[in-house]
């Protein structure tokens, strides 16, 4: 088994927690309905809930709560994890207490927007977002102590948070919240490890790519097949590009939080565009 296959096996191996994620999602929805009688709680998708109240509609993702609950040593430990999450989410709704320092950029594909639930009145949620290219967009979310919440445009308007400078502020917030970044290197492929949630968003960190470009002959060519996977290589090396494309396709097909099988190129000016091998790879 090669370096990349060993690493992929460690990240996406066959070991599965005993806790069923869909049952966990339904259970958390029921608990939230009981704890928040004035709000409408619905299951949106796998480990995802929508919560609607007088302050609008928000998306709540249960990934962290599920992971910690699944890893708990016993039922008591699991209940403690759930209780802590519920307390954080229902106290004064975590998103209500959040502010501009809690905004982070999360990458999404166009499919994510298509799957969003509508409000009870039929209007779309209207998340604050920004297109990067035809395959990726930034959604501005709220990083709370126990989850990441996707709030509607009303949340930003109520706090007087405009569009100008929002990406820079969100990226600065992300940088402050990230654990230490690591880059696992081997065979010309480089995998970013950043805690398991924001790996894809690392594509937005200018200073990271300034450093990495010094190691490469060409521009970085980047695979972001899933939310928690970012792998890159040298656009001037055709063999590396071919390997990167193969792995991106494989991971995207199996990922629970898939983004795109497309490879991207990050230019020196910060633009992120689909990679064009016929124009970019040196002979």
N, C-alpha and C positions, 0 to 999 in steps of 0.2 A: 504494500500500500504506500503510495507516494505521500509527500508532505501535505498537498492540498486535500487529497482524499481522507487522510487521517484527521485533518482539521475539520473537514466537513462532517465526518462521522461523529466527531466529538460534539459538534454543534447540533446536528440533526439526526443523531443516532436513534436506535430503536427503543431506547428506554422511555417509557411513558408513565406518568404518575397515575395512581389508582383513581384519582378524582376525575370524573367525566366532565369535560369542559362545558358541554351543552346543558347538562343537569345543573352544574354550578351556576351558569348564567340564569336559568329559570329560577333557581333558589334565591339568587341575589335580587332578581326582579321582585319576587314575592316579598322579600324582607324590606326592600325599599318602599314598596307600596304600603306596607304596614307602618313603616316609620315616617312616611311622608304622605299623609292622606290627602293633602291639598294639591298633589302633583300627579300627573299621569306618567306611569312608568311602563315602558314596552321593551321587549327584546327586539333589537335591530338586526343582529346577526351573531355569529360566533363570538362570545365574550364581549358583547357590545350591547349597551342599553341606551335608550333615549328617554330623557326626563323632561317633561313639559310642565311649566307652571306660569305664574303671572310674570316672571322675568324672562320668558321665552323658552326655547327648546335647546337642549344641549345633549351632546353625545358623550357617554362615559364608557371608557374601555376598562375591562376587568383583568387585563393581563397580569399586572403585578399582584393583585389580590389573589388571583387564581394560582400563580406560581408559588406564593408564600403559603397558601392554604394547602396546596398539593404536597409541599415539602414538610409540612408540620408532622411532628413525630406521632401524634395521636389525635383523637377527636377533640380533646380539650384544647390542644394547641391550635387546631384548625378553627375552632369557634373563637378563640382569642384573636386570630388574624381577621376573621370576618367582623367581629365586634369593633375592632380598631378601625377597619375600613368604613363600616357603617357610621361610626361616630364622626369620622372625618368628613364623610360625604353628606351627612344629614344635619350636622350641628347648625351651621348657618349656611348651608350649601357651600361647599368648598369654593365654588366659582364665584359666589357672592363676595367672599372675603378676599379673593385674589385681586391683583392689580397689575399694573404695567410691568412690574419686575418679574411676573410669573408667566409672561407670554413667551412661547417657544415656537420655532418653526418645525413643522412635521411634514415630510414629503408624502404625497398621495398621487395615485393614478386617476385618470378620468373616470374609471369604473367606480371609484369610491364615491364620487359625487352622485353618480346615477343611482346608487343604492341607498342614498340617504332617505329617511322617512320625512314626510311632510308634517307640518303642524296640524293640529286638529281642525283649524279653519281652512286647511288645504294649501296654505302658502308655503313656499320652500323655506328651509331653515336660513339660508343666506349666511354661511360661514365666511369669515374674512379670509380671503385667499389671494394668491398671486401665481400666475402661470410662469413656469420656468421655460418650458418648451411644450411641444405637442403631446409629450408622454408623461410629464411630471408637473406638479403644482405644489406650492407651499400652502399649507393650511396653518393659520395662526391659532394655536391651542393654548390651554392653561395647564401648567405643570403644578399639580397640587401634591400634598404630602403622600397620598396613596394612589393617585391615578392621574391620567392626563384627560382633561375634559375639553370637548370641542364645543365652544359656545357660539351662539349666533351673533349676527351683526349688532343686535341691540345691546349686547354686553359691552362692546367697544364704544358705541354711541353714548351710552349712559355714563361712561367714565371719561368722555371727552378724548378718546384715543383715536387720532387720525391715521391716515395712510402714510403720510410723509415720514420717512425715517423708521418705519415700523420694522422692516427687515433687519436693518442694522441693530436696532434695539433687541429684537428677538434673538438674533445670532449672539449678541453679547450676553444675553440671559442664558442661552444654551451653553455657551462656553463656561460660564460660572457654575452651572449645575452639573456639568459632565464630570464623571470620574476621570482618572488619568487615562489618556488615550494610549493605546498600544498598537503597534503594527507588526503583525506576524508575517515574516517574509520567507519566500522559498520558490525556486524555479521561475523567477521573474514575476510571480504573483504576490500581491501584498494585501493582506486582510486587516481591516481596521476593527479593533475591539474596543467598545465604549460603553459597556454596561448592559447591552441587550435591547435597548429601545430606540436610541437615537443614532445608530450607526449611519443610516441613510442620510441623515441631516448633516453629517460631517462634510458632505460635498459642498456645503455653504461656507465653511471656515477658510477664509482667504489665507491666513498665516500658515495653516497646515499644508496647503498646496504649494505655497511659496517654498517651503522647506523640501517637500517631496520632489518638486520639479528639478531641484539640483541633482537628484539621483538619476534623472532620466535624460535620454537624448531627444525625445519628442515630448509632446504634451501628454499628460496623464489620460489614459483611457480607462473608464470606470464602469463597473457593473454594480447596479443597485437593484438586484432581483427581488429583494424583500426588505421590509422595514428595518430588520436587524442585521442586514448583510451589506457591506460595502467592500468590494475588492477592486484593486486597480493594478495597472501595469503600464508599460512603455508603449506608446502608440507607434514608435519606430521599430518595434519588434513583431513581425507578422506571426511568429509562433506563439508568443505570449497573447496576442490579440485573439488568435484562434482558440486557445485554451480558455481564455476569459469568456469568450462567447459561448463555448460549450457549457461551462459551469453556470453561467448566468441563465441559460435556457433550462438546465436541469433543476436548479434551485427554484426558479420562478414557478415551474410546473408543480412543485410539491409544497411551496411555502404557504403557511396559514395566513400571512399578511404580505401577499405578493405586491410588488410594485411594477417592475417592467423587465422583460428579457432583453431589452434594447441596451446596447453599449453607448456610453456617453463620453464626450470629450470635454475636458475643462480647459478653457483657454486662459492665457495669462491675464486677460482683462476680467476674468471671473465668469464669462459666459459658459453655460452648460448646454451643449447641443448634441443631438445624435451623432455618433461617430461615423465618419465616411471613410472606410478603409482605402478605397481606390484613390482618394485625394490625399490621404494623410500618411500612409505607411511609406517609408522610404525604401527604395530598392536596395 
